[in-house]
């Protein structure tokens, strides 16, 4: 069963330097995130203005969610269970 990403909105967590978003796998909640560095790479390395990370996420949401799902299926989890898309995942 594929992950269901809900809601489509993501929130930046400055304490961890990641954009957080959530999915479900049946009844299970799956905490996902993408690193700030990965977001910058997706936008060719150029940060401009407030809310830019959110806009980058929205422009690349489908790819980010596909990478998060791949990492989930490969069981690439942090110690706290979060699935994080990192810069290196963009080239794999």
PyMOL commands that set and color helices and strands:
alter all, ss='L'
color gray80, all
select helices_A, chain A and resi 36-42+52-59+61-73+87-90
alter helices_A, ss='H'
color red, helices_A
select strands_A, chain A and resi 4-5+11-13+18-25+28-35+83-85
alter strands_A, ss='S'
color yellow, strands_A
deselect
rebuild
show_as cartoon
